[in-house]
Amino acid sequence: MKILVTGGAGFIGSNFIRHILEKYPDYKIINLDSLTYAGNLDSLRDVEEKYGENSPERRYYFIKGDIRDREIVDGLMSKVDTVVHFAAESHVDRSIDNSQEFLSTNVLGTQNLLDLAKKHNIGRFLHISTDEVYGSIRSGFYQETDALTPNSPYSSSKAGADLLVMSYFKTYKFPAIITRTTNNFGPYQHPEKFIPLFITNLIDNREVPIYGYGLNRRDWIYVLDNCVALDAVLHKGREGEIYNIGTNTNELSNIEISSWLAHSLGKPAHLMKFVTDRLGHDFRYGVDVKKINEELDWRHEHALDESLKKTIDWYKENEWWWRNIKEEEFENNYNE
């Protein structure tokens, strides 16, 4: 299989590329990434060394480019048979401040990929979305057939992309599948995000900002579990279907998870600082994962405590990675 991965220098994309190349020795991957602030080739340094340009078994190729660039995407689509589309602007706070880039990248960029994938008769198109497209839910869980009610410019742009993908399946019988995943955490996650921001701030004895009263709740999934789920959908999922990915067991409030991190790092509670709540802050996300459990026989394997400890250890052991990108503008912002 020859796969075009968009946004592969990002958090989930880089972990997915590593997972696929290690598991499937005959697969090749082209990684298309524009290397915005969230894209970091250091996240794939080991992949480049093992499978890249100077490797005797070259199976990994990096191309710097934008998914909105028709010429670049057209050329790459002619070289692959499968697309896994991660590329997106994804930081909620940034979308509130300036939504234009989110709509352009997430909607028009996806439309460009769809058009050119259709032109080149791509065999499978896996579109990576988010549970945020459903909107907030006080209790219970959204199913894949529920209506989309996004509440932020970011989630609205992702919902728009989802609708485009489904329209291509229904209009052209285009071989698309959508996944909607809960909150990921793990190695190589940008330190503007909730868990790595808190870990890295606490390592440095800096305050950690908690929106409102810290009662907003999320279901957390370790990124390696998500990669296995995406692998299952890519190989066994049905075209034209949507698959929710989550745990249904790892739901915590923001204050609970921040307290757990502070305790695990041996840091005092006074470092937790309550700040003004974010505009339109969704209280809780929840997705029903029965479909992927039953159809594809996938379930998460990593317990929350175990995987959080692994994540803390990774950030302790890899300061070379995050200190290079942790800038002042990120230290008081995060997105779950």
Secondary structure as GFF3:
##gff-version 3
##sequence-region A 1 336
A	DSSP	beta_strand	2	6	.	.	.	ID=ss1
A	DSSP	alpha_helix	11	23	.	.	.	ID=ss2
A	DSSP	beta_strand	28	33	.	.	.	ID=ss3
A	DSSP	three_ten_helix	41	44	.	.	.	ID=ss4
A	DSSP	alpha_helix	45	51	.	.	.	ID=ss5
A	DSSP	beta_strand	60	64	.	.	.	ID=ss6
A	DSSP	alpha_helix	70	77	.	.	.	ID=ss7
A	DSSP	beta_strand	82	85	.	.	.	ID=ss8
A	DSSP	alpha_helix	92	97	.	.	.	ID=ss9
A	DSSP	alpha_helix	100	103	.	.	.	ID=ss10
A	DSSP	pi_helix	104	109	.	.	.	ID=ss11
A	DSSP	alpha_helix	110	119	.	.	.	ID=ss12
A	DSSP	beta_strand	124	130	.	.	.	ID=ss13
A	DSSP	three_ten_helix	131	134	.	.	.	ID=ss14
A	DSSP	alpha_helix	153	172	.	.	.	ID=ss15
A	DSSP	beta_strand	176	181	.	.	.	ID=ss16
A	DSSP	beta_strand	183	185	.	.	.	ID=ss17
A	DSSP	alpha_helix	194	203	.	.	.	ID=ss18
A	DSSP	beta_strand	208	211	.	.	.	ID=ss19
A	DSSP	beta_strand	217	222	.	.	.	ID=ss20
A	DSSP	alpha_helix	223	236	.	.	.	ID=ss21
A	DSSP	beta_strand	242	245	.	.	.	ID=ss22
A	DSSP	beta_strand	251	253	.	.	.	ID=ss23
A	DSSP	alpha_helix	254	264	.	.	.	ID=ss24
A	DSSP	three_ten_helix	269	271	.	.	.	ID=ss25
A	DSSP	beta_strand	272	275	.	.	.	ID=ss26
A	DSSP	alpha_helix	290	296	.	.	.	ID=ss27
A	DSSP	alpha_helix	304	317	.	.	.	ID=ss28
A	DSSP	alpha_helix	319	322	.	.	.	ID=ss29
A	DSSP	three_ten_helix	328	330	.	.	.	ID=ss30
###
